[in-house]
């Protein structure tokens, strides 16, 4: 399986090498877009999980500032 993946990467790299510079930049831009989209998806899933947890625990009324203050107080031992 790893060998097949390496072959796909080599084909991809060969095609990339054949592109003119401006097209290479477009490919890079697209790859960065895909990476950001994956990261954003993860953030959204985490945000949804956190909101559901807050509702379950009964503290969904707290603001971000409230939470930051609670964490600060906890870390300083108050």
PDB file of N, CA, C and O in Angstrom:
ATOM      1  N   UNK A   1       0.826  -1.196   0.000  1.00  0.00           N
ATOM      2  CA  UNK A   1       0.000   0.000   0.000  1.00  0.00           C
ATOM      3  C   UNK A   1       0.867   1.256   0.000  1.00  0.00           C
ATOM      4  O   UNK A   1       0.586   2.196  -0.743  1.00  0.00           O
ATOM      5  N   UNK A   2       1.915   1.286   0.819  1.00  0.00           N
ATOM      6  CA  UNK A   2       2.801   2.445   0.889  1.00  0.00           C
ATOM      7  C   UNK A   2       3.474   2.691  -0.452  1.00  0.00           C
ATOM      8  O   UNK A   2       3.688   3.835  -0.852  1.00  0.00           O
ATOM      9  N   UNK A   3       3.804   1.611  -1.138  1.00  0.00           N
ATOM     10  CA  UNK A   3       4.453   1.746  -2.439  1.00  0.00           C
ATOM     11  C   UNK A   3       3.506   2.395  -3.453  1.00  0.00           C
ATOM     12  O   UNK A   3       3.939   3.217  -4.261  1.00  0.00           O
ATOM     13  N   UNK A   4       2.235   2.038  -3.419  1.00  0.00           N
ATOM     14  CA  UNK A   4       1.256   2.638  -4.321  1.00  0.00           C
ATOM     15  C   UNK A   4       1.100   4.124  -4.019  1.00  0.00           C
ATOM     16  O   UNK A   4       0.942   4.941  -4.925  1.00  0.00           O
ATOM     17  N   UNK A   5       1.148   4.460  -2.738  1.00  0.00           N
ATOM     18  CA  UNK A   5       1.041   5.871  -2.336  1.00  0.00           C
ATOM     19  C   UNK A   5       2.252   6.663  -2.822  1.00  0.00           C
ATOM     20  O   UNK A   5       2.116   7.790  -3.297  1.00  0.00           O
ATOM     21  N   UNK A   6       3.432   6.067  -2.700  1.00  0.00           N
ATOM     22  CA  UNK A   6       4.650   6.722  -3.187  1.00  0.00           C
ATOM     23  C   UNK A   6       4.577   6.939  -4.692  1.00  0.00           C
ATOM     24  O   UNK A   6       5.026   7.970  -5.193  1.00  0.00           O
ATOM     25  N   UNK A   7       4.018   5.983  -5.413  1.00  0.00           N
ATOM     26  CA  UNK A   7       3.879   6.107  -6.861  1.00  0.00           C
ATOM     27  C   UNK A   7       2.956   7.267  -7.195  1.00  0.00           C
ATOM     28  O   UNK A   7       3.246   8.049  -8.100  1.00  0.00           O
ATOM     29  N   UNK A   8       1.844   7.385  -6.471  1.00  0.00           N
ATOM     30  CA  UNK A   8       0.913   8.495  -6.702  1.00  0.00           C
ATOM     31  C   UNK A   8       1.604   9.834  -6.443  1.00  0.00           C
ATOM     32  O   UNK A   8       1.425  10.786  -7.202  1.00  0.00           O
ATOM     33  N   UNK A   9       2.390   9.901  -5.374  1.00  0.00           N
ATOM     34  CA  UNK A   9       3.105  11.136  -5.065  1.00  0.00           C
ATOM     35  C   UNK A   9       4.106  11.473  -6.159  1.00  0.00           C
ATOM     36  O   UNK A   9       4.262  12.636  -6.528  1.00  0.00           O
ATOM     37  N   UNK A  10       4.780  10.463  -6.672  1.00  0.00           N
ATOM     38  CA  UNK A  10       5.767  10.693  -7.728  1.00  0.00           C
ATOM     39  C   UNK A  10       5.081  11.203  -8.994  1.00  0.00           C
ATOM     40  O   UNK A  10       5.594  12.106  -9.655  1.00  0.00           O
ATOM     41  N   UNK A  11       3.931  10.632  -9.335  1.00  0.00           N
ATOM     42  CA  UNK A  11       3.166  11.097 -10.492  1.00  0.00           C
ATOM     43  C   UNK A  11       2.745  12.548 -10.273  1.00  0.00           C
ATOM     44  O   UNK A  11       2.842  13.375 -11.180  1.00  0.00           O
ATOM     45  N   UNK A  12       2.281  12.846  -9.073  1.00  0.00           N
ATOM     46  CA  UNK A  12       1.877  14.211  -8.741  1.00  0.00           C
ATOM     47  C   UNK A  12       3.058  15.175  -8.891  1.00  0.00           C
ATOM     48  O   UNK A  12       2.927  16.234  -9.505  1.00  0.00           O
ATOM     49  N   UNK A  13       4.202  14.803  -8.332  1.00  0.00           N
ATOM     50  CA  UNK A  13       5.378  15.666  -8.403  1.00  0.00           C
ATOM     51  C   UNK A  13       5.849  15.864  -9.840  1.00  0.00           C
ATOM     52  O   UNK A  13       6.259  16.963 -10.214  1.00  0.00           O
ATOM     53  N   UNK A  14       5.792  14.820 -10.634  1.00  0.00           N
ATOM     54  CA  UNK A  14       6.204  14.936 -12.034  1.00  0.00           C
ATOM     55  C   UNK A  14       5.294  15.906 -12.786  1.00  0.00           C
ATOM     56  O   UNK A  14       5.767  16.741 -13.557  1.00  0.00           O
ATOM     57  N   UNK A  15       4.006  15.792 -12.560  1.00  0.00           N
ATOM     58  CA  UNK A  15       3.064  16.710 -13.208  1.00  0.00           C
ATOM     59  C   UNK A  15       3.283  18.136 -12.713  1.00  0.00           C
ATOM     60  O   UNK A  15       3.198  19.086 -13.491  1.00  0.00           O
ATOM     61  N   UNK A  16       3.563  18.284 -11.431  1.00  0.00           N
ATOM     62  CA  UNK A  16       3.825  19.604 -10.865  1.00  0.00           C
ATOM     63  C   UNK A  16       5.069  20.220 -11.493  1.00  0.00           C
ATOM     64  O   UNK A  16       5.080  21.407 -11.819  1.00  0.00           O
ATOM     65  N   UNK A  17       6.097  19.433 -11.659  1.00  0.00           N
ATOM     66  CA  UNK A  17       7.343  19.929 -12.253  1.00  0.00           C
ATOM     67  C   UNK A  17       7.134  20.430 -13.681  1.00  0.00           C
ATOM     68  O   UNK A  17       7.853  21.320 -14.134  1.00  0.00           O
ATOM     69  N   UNK A  18       6.173  19.875 -14.380  1.00  0.00           N
ATOM     70  CA  UNK A  18       5.930  20.244 -15.773  1.00  0.00           C
ATOM     71  C   UNK A  18       5.129  21.540 -15.916  1.00  0.00           C
ATOM     72  O   UNK A  18       5.052  22.101 -17.009  1.00  0.00           O
ATOM     73  N   UNK A  19       4.539  22.013 -14.833  1.00  0.00           N
ATOM     74  CA  UNK A  19       3.707  23.210 -14.901  1.00  0.00           C
ATOM     75  C   UNK A  19       4.553  24.486 -14.959  1.00  0.00           C
ATOM     76  O   UNK A  19       5.653  24.539 -14.410  1.00  0.00           O
ATOM     77  N   UNK A  20       4.020  25.512 -15.634  1.00  0.00           N
ATOM     78  CA  UNK A  20       4.700  26.807 -15.576  1.00  0.00           C
ATOM     79  C   UNK A  20       4.563  27.412 -14.173  1.00  0.00           C
ATOM     80  O   UNK A  20       3.688  27.015 -13.404  1.00  0.00           O
ATOM     81  N   UNK A  21       5.415  28.352 -13.853  1.00  0.00           N
ATOM     82  CA  UNK A  21       5.479  28.925 -12.502  1.00  0.00           C
ATOM     83  C   UNK A  21       4.141  29.439 -11.994  1.00  0.00           C
ATOM     84  O   UNK A  21       3.787  29.205 -10.839  1.00  0.00           O
ATOM     85  N   UNK A  22       3.392  30.138 -12.846  1.00  0.00           N
ATOM     86  CA  UNK A  22       2.123  30.699 -12.377  1.00  0.00           C
ATOM     87  C   UNK A  22       1.117  29.599 -12.016  1.00  0.00           C
ATOM     88  O   UNK A  22       0.306  29.766 -11.105  1.00  0.00           O
ATOM     89  N   UNK A  23       1.177  28.490 -12.727  1.00  0.00           N
ATOM     90  CA  UNK A  23       0.295  27.365 -12.406  1.00  0.00           C
ATOM     91  C   UNK A  23       0.732  26.694 -11.104  1.00  0.00           C
ATOM     92  O   UNK A  23      -0.105  26.244 -10.323  1.00  0.00           O
ATOM     93  N   UNK A  24       2.033  26.630 -10.875  1.00  0.00           N
ATOM     94  CA  UNK A  24       2.529  26.071  -9.619  1.00  0.00           C
ATOM     95  C   UNK A  24       2.011  26.888  -8.444  1.00  0.00           C
ATOM     96  O   UNK A  24       1.656  26.337  -7.402  1.00  0.00           O
ATOM     97  N   UNK A  25       1.969  28.214  -8.619  1.00  0.00           N
ATOM     98  CA  UNK A  25       1.447  29.072  -7.555  1.00  0.00           C
ATOM     99  C   UNK A  25      -0.037  28.795  -7.320  1.00  0.00           C
ATOM    100  O   UNK A  25      -0.498  28.804  -6.178  1.00  0.00           O
ATOM    101  N   UNK A  26      -0.782  28.550  -8.391  1.00  0.00           N
ATOM    102  CA  UNK A  26      -2.202  28.212  -8.242  1.00  0.00           C
ATOM    103  C   UNK A  26      -2.372  26.903  -7.477  1.00  0.00           C
ATOM    104  O   UNK A  26      -3.258  26.783  -6.631  1.00  0.00           O
ATOM    105  N   UNK A  27      -1.520  25.923  -7.778  1.00  0.00           N
ATOM    106  CA  UNK A  27      -1.577  24.646  -7.078  1.00  0.00           C
ATOM    107  C   UNK A  27      -1.269  24.857  -5.597  1.00  0.00           C
ATOM    108  O   UNK A  27      -1.955  24.308  -4.736  1.00  0.00           O
ATOM    109  N   UNK A  28      -0.247  25.646  -5.300  1.00  0.00           N
ATOM    110  CA  UNK A  28       0.102  25.933  -3.916  1.00  0.00           C
ATOM    111  C   UNK A  28      -1.045  26.639  -3.200  1.00  0.00           C
ATOM    112  O   UNK A  28      -1.377  26.295  -2.065  1.00  0.00           O
ATOM    113  N   UNK A  29      -1.644  27.614  -3.854  1.00  0.00           N
ATOM    114  CA  UNK A  29      -2.790  28.321  -3.261  1.00  0.00           C
ATOM    115  C   UNK A  29      -3.924  27.350  -2.953  1.00  0.00           C
ATOM    116  O   UNK A  29      -4.546  27.433  -1.894  1.00  0.00           O
ATOM    117  N   UNK A  30      -4.193  26.433  -3.872  1.00  0.00           N
ATOM    118  CA  UNK A  30      -5.264  25.465  -3.670  1.00  0.00           C
ATOM    119  C   UNK A  30      -4.935  24.527  -2.512  1.00  0.00           C
ATOM    120  O   UNK A  30      -5.807  24.221  -1.699  1.00  0.00           O
ATOM    121  N   UNK A  31      -3.691  24.070  -2.429  1.00  0.00           N
ATOM    122  CA  UNK A  31      -3.291  23.195  -1.325  1.00  0.00           C
ATOM    123  C   UNK A  31      -3.424  23.905   0.019  1.00  0.00           C
ATOM    124  O   UNK A  31      -3.849  23.304   1.006  1.00  0.00           O
ATOM    125  N   UNK A  32      -3.058  25.180   0.052  1.00  0.00           N
ATOM    126  CA  UNK A  32      -3.212  25.950   1.285  1.00  0.00           C
ATOM    127  C   UNK A  32      -4.687  26.118   1.637  1.00  0.00           C
ATOM    128  O   UNK A  32      -5.050  26.070   2.812  1.00  0.00           O
ATOM    129  N   UNK A  33      -5.533  26.312   0.639  1.00  0.00           N
ATOM    130  CA  UNK A  33      -6.971  26.394   0.861  1.00  0.00           C
ATOM    131  C   UNK A  33      -7.501  25.098   1.462  1.00  0.00           C
ATOM    132  O   UNK A  33      -8.269  25.124   2.423  1.00  0.00           O
ATOM    133  N   UNK A  34      -7.092  23.966   0.898  1.00  0.00           N
ATOM    134  CA  UNK A  34      -7.537  22.671   1.414  1.00  0.00           C
ATOM    135  C   UNK A  34      -7.079  22.472   2.856  1.00  0.00           C
ATOM    136  O   UNK A  34      -7.842  21.983   3.689  1.00  0.00           O
ATOM    137  N   UNK A  35      -5.849  22.847   3.149  1.00  0.00           N
ATOM    138  CA  UNK A  35      -5.318  22.717   4.506  1.00  0.00           C
ATOM    139  C   UNK A  35      -6.121  23.572   5.476  1.00  0.00           C
ATOM    140  O   UNK A  35      -6.491  23.106   6.554  1.00  0.00           O
ATOM    141  N   UNK A  36      -6.389  24.806   5.105  1.00  0.00           N
ATOM    142  CA  UNK A  36      -7.164  25.698   5.964  1.00  0.00           C
ATOM    143  C   UNK A  36      -8.576  25.175   6.163  1.00  0.00           C
ATOM    144  O   UNK A  36      -9.116  25.254   7.267  1.00  0.00           O
ATOM    145  N   UNK A  37      -9.175  24.644   5.117  1.00  0.00           N
ATOM    146  CA  UNK A  37     -10.527  24.098   5.219  1.00  0.00           C
ATOM    147  C   UNK A  37     -10.573  22.936   6.204  1.00  0.00           C
ATOM    148  O   UNK A  37     -11.522  22.817   6.980  1.00  0.00           O
ATOM    149  N   UNK A  38      -9.563  22.084   6.178  1.00  0.00           N
ATOM    150  CA  UNK A  38      -9.504  20.961   7.121  1.00  0.00           C
ATOM    151  C   UNK A  38      -9.352  21.462   8.553  1.00  0.00           C
ATOM    152  O   UNK A  38     -10.003  20.956   9.467  1.00  0.00           O
ATOM    153  N   UNK A  39      -8.487  22.464   8.743  1.00  0.00           N
ATOM    154  CA  UNK A  39      -8.297  23.020  10.084  1.00  0.00           C
ATOM    155  C   UNK A  39      -9.584  23.670  10.578  1.00  0.00           C
ATOM    156  O   UNK A  39      -9.975  23.491  11.732  1.00  0.00           O
ATOM    157  N   UNK A  40     -10.236  24.422   9.704  1.00  0.00           N
ATOM    158  CA  UNK A  40     -11.482  25.095  10.069  1.00  0.00           C
ATOM    159  C   UNK A  40     -12.547  24.081  10.439  1.00  0.00           C
ATOM    160  O   UNK A  40     -13.300  24.284  11.391  1.00  0.00           O
ATOM    161  N   UNK A  41     -12.613  22.994   9.693  1.00  0.00           N
ATOM    162  CA  UNK A  41     -13.581  21.931   9.990  1.00  0.00           C
ATOM    163  C   UNK A  41     -13.353  21.397  11.398  1.00  0.00           C
ATOM    164  O   UNK A  41     -14.302  21.185  12.152  1.00  0.00           O
ATOM    165  N   UNK A  42     -12.095  21.184  11.743  1.00  0.00           N
ATOM    166  CA  UNK A  42     -11.768  20.712  13.085  1.00  0.00           C
ATOM    167  C   UNK A  42     -12.162  21.712  14.154  1.00  0.00           C
ATOM    168  O   UNK A  42     -12.668  21.334  15.210  1.00  0.00           O
ATOM    169  N   UNK A  43     -11.931  22.991  13.882  1.00  0.00           N
ATOM    170  CA  UNK A  43     -12.306  24.032  14.847  1.00  0.00           C
ATOM    171  C   UNK A  43     -13.805  24.062  15.040  1.00  0.00           C
ATOM    172  O   UNK A  43     -14.286  24.183  16.166  1.00  0.00           O
ATOM    173  N   UNK A  44     -14.553  23.951  13.946  1.00  0.00           N
ATOM    174  CA  UNK A  44     -16.008  23.992  14.046  1.00  0.00           C
ATOM    175  C   UNK A  44     -16.537  22.798  14.829  1.00  0.00           C
ATOM    176  O   UNK A  44     -17.461  22.934  15.631  1.00  0.00           O
ATOM    177  N   UNK A  45     -15.952  21.636  14.596  1.00  0.00           N
ATOM    178  CA  UNK A  45     -16.363  20.451  15.348  1.00  0.00           C
ATOM    179  C   UNK A  45     -16.063  20.628  16.834  1.00  0.00           C
ATOM    180  O   UNK A  45     -16.873  20.243  17.677  1.00  0.00           O
ATOM    181  N   UNK A  46     -14.914  21.204  17.162  1.00  0.00           N
ATOM    182  CA  UNK A  46     -14.574  21.450  18.558  1.00  0.00           C
ATOM    183  C   UNK A  46     -15.527  22.468  19.172  1.00  0.00           C
ATOM    184  O   UNK A  46     -15.998  22.284  20.294  1.00  0.00           O
ATOM    185  N   UNK A  47     -15.812  23.543  18.439  1.00  0.00           N
ATOM    186  CA  UNK A  47     -16.732  24.558  18.947  1.00  0.00           C
ATOM    187  C   UNK A  47     -18.106  23.964  19.236  1.00  0.00           C
ATOM    188  O   UNK A  47     -18.723  24.272  20.256  1.00  0.00           O
ATOM    189  N   UNK A  48     -18.577  23.113  18.335  1.00  0.00           N
ATOM    190  CA  UNK A  48     -19.882  22.473  18.537  1.00  0.00           C
ATOM    191  C   UNK A  48     -19.849  21.581  19.774  1.00  0.00           C
ATOM    192  O   UNK A  48     -20.788  21.586  20.570  1.00  0.00           O
ATOM    193  N   UNK A  49     -18.769  20.817  19.936  1.00  0.00           N
ATOM    194  CA  UNK A  49     -18.620  19.957  21.112  1.00  0.00           C
ATOM    195  C   UNK A  49     -18.616  20.803  22.382  1.00  0.00           C
ATOM    196  O   UNK A  49     -19.284  20.464  23.359  1.00  0.00           O
ATOM    197  N   UNK A  50     -17.863  21.902  22.368  1.00  0.00           N
ATOM    198  CA  UNK A  50     -17.757  22.757  23.552  1.00  0.00           C
ATOM    199  C   UNK A  50     -19.108  23.384  23.903  1.00  0.00           C
ATOM    200  O   UNK A  50     -19.470  23.471  25.077  1.00  0.00           O
ATOM    201  N   UNK A  51     -19.842  23.814  22.896  1.00  0.00           N
ATOM    202  CA  UNK A  51     -21.166  24.408  23.158  1.00  0.00           C
ATOM    203  C   UNK A  51     -22.112  23.369  23.755  1.00  0.00           C
ATOM    204  O   UNK A  51     -22.851  23.670  24.693  1.00  0.00           O
ATOM    205  N   UNK A  52     -22.092  22.160  23.223  1.00  0.00           N
ATOM    206  CA  UNK A  52     -22.951  21.106  23.766  1.00  0.00           C
ATOM    207  C   UNK A  52     -22.570  20.759  25.203  1.00  0.00           C
ATOM    208  O   UNK A  52     -23.443  20.538  26.042  1.00  0.00           O
ATOM    209  N   UNK A  53     -21.286  20.712  25.484  1.00  0.00           N
ATOM    210  CA  UNK A  53     -20.829  20.444  26.840  1.00  0.00           C
ATOM    211  C   UNK A  53     -21.287  21.546  27.791  1.00  0.00           C
ATOM    212  O   UNK A  53     -21.747  21.269  28.899  1.00  0.00           O
ATOM    213  N   UNK A  54     -21.159  22.790  27.353  1.00  0.00           N
ATOM    214  CA  UNK A  54     -21.585  23.918  28.192  1.00  0.00           C
ATOM    215  C   UNK A  54     -23.079  23.833  28.499  1.00  0.00           C
ATOM    216  O   UNK A  54     -23.503  24.100  29.624  1.00  0.00           O
ATOM    217  N   UNK A  55     -23.860  23.466  27.513  1.00  0.00           N
ATOM    218  CA  UNK A  55     -25.304  23.320  27.740  1.00  0.00           C
ATOM    219  C   UNK A  55     -25.587  22.183  28.717  1.00  0.00           C
ATOM    220  O   UNK A  55     -26.406  22.327  29.625  1.00  0.00           O
ATOM    221  N   UNK A  56     -24.909  21.059  28.529  1.00  0.00           N
ATOM    222  CA  UNK A  56     -25.119  19.905  29.418  1.00  0.00           C
ATOM    223  C   UNK A  56     -24.749  20.227  30.858  1.00  0.00           C
ATOM    224  O   UNK A  56     -25.426  19.786  31.787  1.00  0.00           O
ATOM    225  N   UNK A  57     -23.685  20.990  31.049  1.00  0.00           N
ATOM    226  CA  UNK A  57     -23.193  21.290  32.390  1.00  0.00           C
ATOM    227  C   UNK A  57     -23.854  22.520  33.001  1.00  0.00           C
ATOM    228  O   UNK A  57     -23.621  22.842  34.167  1.00  0.00           O
ATOM    229  N   UNK A  58     -24.675  23.203  32.214  1.00  0.00           N
ATOM    230  CA  UNK A  58     -25.414  24.339  32.743  1.00  0.00           C
ATOM    231  C   UNK A  58     -24.621  25.635  32.845  1.00  0.00           C
ATOM    232  O   UNK A  58     -24.962  26.498  33.653  1.00  0.00           O
ATOM    233  N   UNK A  59     -23.585  25.789  32.054  1.00  0.00           N
ATOM    234  CA  UNK A  59     -22.856  27.045  32.086  1.00  0.00           C
ATOM    235  C   UNK A  59     -22.747  27.705  30.717  1.00  0.00           C
ATOM    236  O   UNK A  59     -21.774  28.401  30.427  1.00  0.00           O
ATOM    237  N   UNK A  60     -23.744  27.481  29.890  1.00  0.00           N
ATOM    238  CA  UNK A  60     -23.726  28.078  28.551  1.00  0.00           C
ATOM    239  C   UNK A  60     -23.975  29.581  28.585  1.00  0.00           C
ATOM    240  O   UNK A  60     -23.794  30.266  27.579  1.00  0.00           O
ATOM    241  N   UNK A  61     -24.395  30.098  29.752  1.00  0.00           N
ATOM    242  CA  UNK A  61     -24.636  31.538  29.878  1.00  0.00           C
ATOM    243  C   UNK A  61     -23.340  32.331  30.044  1.00  0.00           C
ATOM    244  O   UNK A  61     -23.346  33.555  29.915  1.00  0.00           O
ATOM    245  N   UNK A  62     -22.223  31.645  30.330  1.00  0.00           N
ATOM    246  CA  UNK A  62     -20.957  32.330  30.541  1.00  0.00           C
ATOM    247  C   UNK A  62     -20.408  32.880  29.229  1.00  0.00           C
ATOM    248  O   UNK A  62     -20.529  32.251  28.178  1.00  0.00           O
ATOM    249  N   UNK A  63     -19.806  34.061  29.308  1.00  0.00           N
ATOM    250  CA  UNK A  63     -19.161  34.642  28.128  1.00  0.00           C
ATOM    251  C   UNK A  63     -17.716  34.148  28.066  1.00  0.00           C
ATOM    252  O   UNK A  63     -17.225  33.517  29.002  1.00  0.00           O
ATOM    253  N   UNK A  64     -17.049  34.441  26.959  1.00  0.00           N
ATOM    254  CA  UNK A  64     -15.638  34.079  26.838  1.00  0.00           C
ATOM    255  C   UNK A  64     -14.815  34.784  27.913  1.00  0.00           C
ATOM    256  O   UNK A  64     -13.866  34.218  28.457  1.00  0.00           O
ATOM    257  N   UNK A  65     -15.189  36.017  28.210  1.00  0.00           N
ATOM    258  CA  UNK A  65     -14.484  36.776  29.250  1.00  0.00           C
ATOM    259  C   UNK A  65     -14.663  36.116  30.612  1.00  0.00           C
ATOM    260  O   UNK A  65     -13.720  36.041  31.398  1.00  0.00           O
ATOM    261  N   UNK A  66     -15.884  35.632  30.892  1.00  0.00           N
ATOM    262  CA  UNK A  66     -16.135  34.927  32.152  1.00  0.00           C
ATOM    263  C   UNK A  66     -15.233  33.692  32.262  1.00  0.00           C
ATOM    264  O   UNK A  66     -14.612  33.450  33.297  1.00  0.00           O
ATOM    265  N   UNK A  67     -15.177  32.937  31.201  1.00  0.00           N
ATOM    266  CA  UNK A  67     -14.371  31.717  31.202  1.00  0.00           C
ATOM    267  C   UNK A  67     -12.891  32.064  31.368  1.00  0.00           C
ATOM    268  O   UNK A  67     -12.177  31.409  32.128  1.00  0.00           O
ATOM    269  N   UNK A  68     -12.438  33.093  30.659  1.00  0.00           N
ATOM    270  CA  UNK A  68     -11.041  33.506  30.775  1.00  0.00           C
ATOM    271  C   UNK A  68     -10.721  33.903  32.216  1.00  0.00           C
ATOM    272  O   UNK A  68      -9.652  33.570  32.729  1.00  0.00           O
ATOM    273  N   UNK A  69     -11.644  34.614  32.869  1.00  0.00           N
ATOM    274  CA  UNK A  69     -11.425  35.026  34.253  1.00  0.00           C
ATOM    275  C   UNK A  69     -11.403  33.820  35.192  1.00  0.00           C
ATOM    276  O   UNK A  69     -10.582  33.757  36.107  1.00  0.00           O
ATOM    277  N   UNK A  70     -12.285  32.887  34.968  1.00  0.00           N
ATOM    278  CA  UNK A  70     -12.325  31.666  35.792  1.00  0.00           C
ATOM    279  C   UNK A  70     -11.005  30.901  35.654  1.00  0.00           C
ATOM    280  O   UNK A  70     -10.442  30.445  36.649  1.00  0.00           O
ATOM    281  N   UNK A  71     -10.521  30.763  34.432  1.00  0.00           N
ATOM    282  CA  UNK A  71      -9.260  30.060  34.189  1.00  0.00           C
ATOM    283  C   UNK A  71      -8.107  30.817  34.841  1.00  0.00           C
ATOM    284  O   UNK A  71      -7.251  30.214  35.487  1.00  0.00           O
ATOM    285  N   UNK A  72      -8.085  32.114  34.674  1.00  0.00           N
ATOM    286  CA  UNK A  72      -7.039  32.936  35.288  1.00  0.00           C
ATOM    287  C   UNK A  72      -7.034  32.779  36.805  1.00  0.00           C
ATOM    288  O   UNK A  72      -5.983  32.586  37.416  1.00  0.00           O
ATOM    289  N   UNK A  73      -8.224  32.863  37.405  1.00  0.00           N
ATOM    290  CA  UNK A  73      -8.354  32.697  38.858  1.00  0.00           C
ATOM    291  C   UNK A  73      -7.869  31.313  39.285  1.00  0.00           C
ATOM    292  O   UNK A  73      -7.156  31.181  40.280  1.00  0.00           O
ATOM    293  N   UNK A  74      -8.250  30.301  38.543  1.00  0.00           N
ATOM    294  CA  UNK A  74      -7.859  28.929  38.871  1.00  0.00           C
ATOM    295  C   UNK A  74      -6.343  28.763  38.817  1.00  0.00           C
ATOM    296  O   UNK A  74      -5.734  28.162  39.702  1.00  0.00           O
ATOM    297  N   UNK A  75      -5.744  29.317  37.748  1.00  0.00           N
ATOM    298  CA  UNK A  75      -4.292  29.179  37.589  1.00  0.00           C
ATOM    299  C   UNK A  75      -3.504  29.940  38.658  1.00  0.00           C
ATOM    300  O   UNK A  75      -2.395  29.546  39.020  1.00  0.00           O
ATOM    301  N   UNK A  76      -4.083  31.025  39.155  1.00  0.00           N
ATOM    302  CA  UNK A  76      -3.376  31.799  40.175  1.00  0.00           C
ATOM    303  C   UNK A  76      -3.693  31.300  41.578  1.00  0.00           C
ATOM    304  O   UNK A  76      -3.164  31.823  42.559  1.00  0.00           O
ATOM    305  N   UNK A  77      -4.551  30.292  41.677  1.00  0.00           N
ATOM    306  CA  UNK A  77      -4.853  29.670  42.972  1.00  0.00           C
ATOM    307  C   UNK A  77      -5.895  30.390  43.801  1.00  0.00           C
ATOM    308  O   UNK A  77      -5.967  30.195  45.014  1.00  0.00           O
ATOM    309  N   UNK A  78      -6.692  31.209  43.171  1.00  0.00           N
ATOM    310  CA  UNK A  78      -7.730  31.945  43.917  1.00  0.00           C
ATOM    311  C   UNK A  78      -8.934  31.089  44.171  1.00  0.00           C
ATOM    312  O   UNK A  78      -9.898  31.547  44.783  1.00  0.00           O
TER     313      UNK A  78
END
